Amino acid sequence: MSGRAIISCFSPPSTTPCSAPIPVLSRRNHLLHATPPSPHLLSRRSHLVVAGGGGGKTWANVKSEKNVSESPKYEDDAVVQKARDLDNVEEEARWWQVFPKRWVIVVLCFSAFLLCNMDRVNMSIAILPMSAEYNWNPSTVGLIQSSFFWGYLLTQIAGGIWADTVGGKQVLGFGVVWWSVATALTPIAAKLGLPFLLVARAFMGIGEGVAMPAMNNILSKWVPVSERSRSLALVYSGMYLGSVTGLAFSPFLIHQFGWPSVFYSFGSLGTVWFSVWLSKAHSSPLEDPELRPEEKKLITTNCSSKEPVKTIPWRLILSKPPVWALIVSHFCHNWGTFILLTWMPTYYNQVLKFNLTESGLFCVLPWLIMAISANVGGWIADTLVSKGVSVTRVRKIMQTIGFLGPAFFLTQLSHVNSPVMAVLCMTCSQGTDAFSQSGLYSNHQDIAPRYSGILLGLSNTAGVLAGVFGTAATGYILQHGSWDDVFKVSVVLYLVGTVVFNLFSTGEKVLE
């Protein structure tokens, strides 16, 4: 035959015609699911005859039956192994691809808050060798400790305005870099003189002051309502674990390398976080080009905050009773919380007669319990919301626990005689306090998602003032009264907060 392609097969007459194609296994799914070739086809090789021009030429690829009969087993093994390798690679890639991007944002915020409290509490440990080196008296130590709040107060509302207008990514990134640099410069400032140290600590407060409003703005855009409590609880638990980490590692670093090492090492961690933040974070899911379409749809259909704020309706914001419920409740909450966290070592030492090492050890315990109970409370709150319980009811339930729990356990302190029972009461008080993360701390995003950063700035300003005034008032009360009087003031404020929050708060949106 001339001018034709002839395909001939040297298979026995009883076999399947050689025109049946051998499957082409080019992809993983084909490797796993394609129909296996016929044994006869694998035992003999076809001859490929290519015809061209008039007479045609023939190239034959002939192999001995002995070699061919041994090859299928090894070829099949190689195919299966290759399929398994490809499957493992694709499974690993698929895990990273389907991990929700919104929870990447939550974990990064958690890490930022971890660093936030690590850098804040390290001074409470380093101040001891620093005061010995520079001969600071107690008044000077108190001045240094309070200088942080000068800057912290300044940027609460400003940070909220900036986050709601510019975007949370830029503001939180700025805050972490700013306070990390201020932390690293602290030893240098201390050597230059007291005024320089006070400025460095105030600058650190400026950076940390924007963190909470910026975080609140970001999560209001990224996290659906059904996951809000869990996400905020996880982020705030980063603060608690940051305190644990700072209190645990600072003494070791000071003992091994001297007190400046605490500030250098902790401050340098901010640069690592910032590099990851720049590459992974976006202020809004609408700005993320790598976000999967299905996740973007889930977020945009369940989050109310979408566009940056251009103008701030201050009159409208301050006219809403739920806004004032947040401000008052935040003040009442932080009065008791700051007193316990600031004066707890003194209480352990003076009343329970613990030494300084034991006081430090038992001070870590409430932070650990708060981290655990905050996440438990977040899971409970989101479960209730997903089962149809109204957001308003869930917020009131969680905040009632966050107020009445500490109030109850503080009243028991005057009735216990054992140090172990006293520590247990303090720990339970702080553990129930952490349920507030699913109460008032989640409520800013409920009532005004577009202005959540500003609202948190407003209420947290009241909270910081409560900490400043409460810490000072406690010293005055102890000079003229007893610890029972200190706890009674906190209990009264917890009860006031409970009434105000339950009467005037809501989980519904009140500001567009």
Salt bridges, closest charged atoms under 4 A:
GLU65 OE2 - ARG44 NH1 2.60
ASP77 OD2 - LYS73 NZ 3.60
ASP87 OD1 - ARG28 NH1 2.99
GLU90 OE1 - ARG28 NE 3.11
GLU91 OE2 - ARG94 NH1 2.45
GLU208 OE1 - ARG120 NE 3.16
GLU227 OE1 - ARG102 NE 2.75
ASP288 OD2 - LYS101 NZ 2.43
ASP288 OD1 - HIS282 NE2 3.67
GLU294 OE2 - ARG292 NH1 2.62
GLU295 OE2 - ARG102 NH1 3.06
GLU295 OE1 - ARG292 NH2 3.97
ASP382 OD2 - ARG230 NE 2.86
ASP433 OD2 - HIS333 NE2 3.02
ASP446 OD1 - ARG228 NH1 2.59
ASP446 OD2 - ARG395 NE 2.52
GLU512 OE1 - LYS509 NZ 3.35
